[in-house]
């Protein structure tokens, strides 16, 4: 019986935490809606959506730069390999 009571209390605490999280999420959503309804460009820049879009754009830019560096590195590696081969041919 005590075990059942403890399980029920644990379940109540878990549901309370989930409810608090849901309420916080609801407040956050309401704030985001207010930012978009306000029409202010400056306010929209501070919205979570805009911040996440900026982070995604930054990561895409970094990914593009890394791919360009990878291509350049492959080209240099091919040239260096050719140079080593030519040097070995000269030594023979």
Sine and cosine of phi, psi and omega as CSV:
sin_phi,cos_phi,sin_psi,cos_psi,sin_omega,cos_omega
0.00,0.00,-0.69,0.73,0.03,-1.00
-0.89,0.45,-0.60,0.80,0.01,-1.00
-0.91,0.42,-0.68,0.73,0.03,-1.00
-0.89,0.46,-0.65,0.76,0.01,-1.00
-0.89,0.45,-0.68,0.73,0.01,-1.00
-0.90,0.43,-0.67,0.75,0.03,-1.00
-0.88,0.47,-0.65,0.76,0.01,-1.00
-0.91,0.41,-0.67,0.75,0.01,-1.00
-0.91,0.42,-0.65,0.76,0.05,-1.00
-0.88,0.47,-0.67,0.75,0.01,-1.00
-0.91,0.42,-0.64,0.77,0.03,-1.00
-0.90,0.44,-0.69,0.72,0.02,-1.00
-0.89,0.46,-0.66,0.75,0.02,-1.00
-0.89,0.46,-0.71,0.71,0.00,-1.00
-0.92,0.40,-0.58,0.81,0.06,-1.00
-0.89,0.46,-0.69,0.73,0.03,-1.00
-0.89,0.45,-0.68,0.73,0.02,-1.00
-0.89,0.45,-0.63,0.78,0.02,-1.00
-0.90,0.43,-0.69,0.73,0.03,-1.00
-0.88,0.47,-0.66,0.75,0.02,-1.00
-0.90,0.44,-0.67,0.74,0.02,-1.00
-0.89,0.45,-0.64,0.77,0.03,-1.00
-0.91,0.42,-0.65,0.76,0.05,-1.00
-0.90,0.44,-0.66,0.75,0.04,-1.00
-0.89,0.46,-0.64,0.77,0.02,-1.00
-0.90,0.44,-0.65,0.76,0.05,-1.00
-0.90,0.44,-0.69,0.73,0.00,-1.00
-0.89,0.46,-0.67,0.74,0.02,-1.00
-0.90,0.43,-0.66,0.75,0.02,-1.00
-0.88,0.47,-0.64,0.77,0.04,-1.00
-0.90,0.43,-0.66,0.75,0.02,-1.00
-0.90,0.45,-0.67,0.75,0.01,-1.00
-0.89,0.45,-0.66,0.75,0.03,-1.00
-0.87,0.50,-0.64,0.77,0.01,-1.00
-0.88,0.47,-0.66,0.75,-0.04,-1.00
-0.98,0.22,-0.53,0.85,0.01,-1.00
-0.96,0.28,-0.51,0.86,-0.06,-1.00
-0.88,0.48,-0.49,0.87,0.01,-1.00
0.99,0.16,-0.08,1.00,-0.02,-1.00
-0.97,0.24,0.83,-0.55,0.02,-1.00
-0.90,0.44,-0.62,0.78,-0.01,-1.00
-0.91,0.42,-0.64,0.77,0.01,-1.00
-0.92,0.39,-0.62,0.79,-0.01,-1.00
-0.90,0.43,-0.52,0.85,0.00,-1.00
-0.90,0.44,-0.43,0.90,-0.01,-1.00
-1.00,-0.01,-0.01,1.00,-0.05,-1.00
-0.95,0.30,0.42,-0.91,0.01,-1.00
-0.87,0.49,-0.64,0.77,0.00,-1.00
-0.87,0.50,-0.73,0.68,-0.01,-1.00
-0.91,0.42,-0.64,0.77,0.01,-1.00
-0.89,0.45,-0.68,0.73,0.00,-1.00
-0.93,0.38,-0.64,0.77,0.05,-1.00
-0.89,0.46,-0.62,0.78,0.03,-1.00
-0.90,0.43,-0.68,0.73,0.02,-1.00
-0.89,0.46,-0.66,0.76,0.02,-1.00
-0.90,0.44,-0.70,0.71,0.01,-1.00
-0.88,0.47,-0.66,0.75,0.03,-1.00
-0.89,0.46,-0.68,0.73,0.00,-1.00
-0.92,0.39,-0.61,0.79,0.06,-1.00
-0.90,0.44,-0.64,0.77,0.03,-1.00
-0.89,0.45,-0.70,0.71,0.03,-1.00
-0.89,0.46,-0.67,0.74,0.02,-1.00
-0.87,0.48,-0.66,0.76,0.02,-1.00
-0.90,0.44,-0.68,0.73,0.02,-1.00
-0.89,0.46,-0.66,0.75,0.00,-1.00
-0.91,0.42,-0.62,0.78,0.04,-1.00
-0.91,0.42,-0.64,0.76,0.03,-1.00
-0.90,0.45,-0.66,0.75,0.04,-1.00
-0.90,0.43,-0.60,0.80,0.01,-1.00
-0.90,0.43,-0.68,0.74,0.03,-1.00
-0.89,0.45,-0.69,0.72,0.00,-1.00
-0.89,0.45,-0.64,0.77,0.01,-1.00
-0.91,0.42,-0.65,0.76,0.03,-1.00
-0.89,0.45,-0.64,0.76,0.04,-1.00
-0.89,0.45,-0.70,0.71,0.01,-1.00
-0.90,0.44,-0.63,0.77,0.01,-1.00
-0.89,0.46,-0.67,0.74,0.02,-1.00
-0.89,0.45,-0.67,0.74,0.01,-1.00
-0.91,0.41,-0.66,0.75,0.01,-1.00
-0.91,0.41,-0.63,0.78,0.03,-1.00
-0.89,0.46,-0.67,0.74,0.05,-1.00
-0.89,0.46,-0.67,0.74,-0.02,-1.00
-0.90,0.44,-0.66,0.75,0.03,-1.00
-0.90,0.44,-0.68,0.73,0.01,-1.00
-0.89,0.46,-0.69,0.73,0.02,-1.00
-0.89,0.45,-0.64,0.77,0.00,-1.00
-0.90,0.45,-0.69,0.73,0.01,-1.00
-0.91,0.42,-0.60,0.80,0.06,-1.00
-0.91,0.42,-0.60,0.80,0.02,-1.00
-0.92,0.40,-0.62,0.79,-0.01,-1.00
-0.92,0.40,-0.43,0.90,-0.01,-1.00
-0.96,0.28,0.00,0.00,0.00,0.00
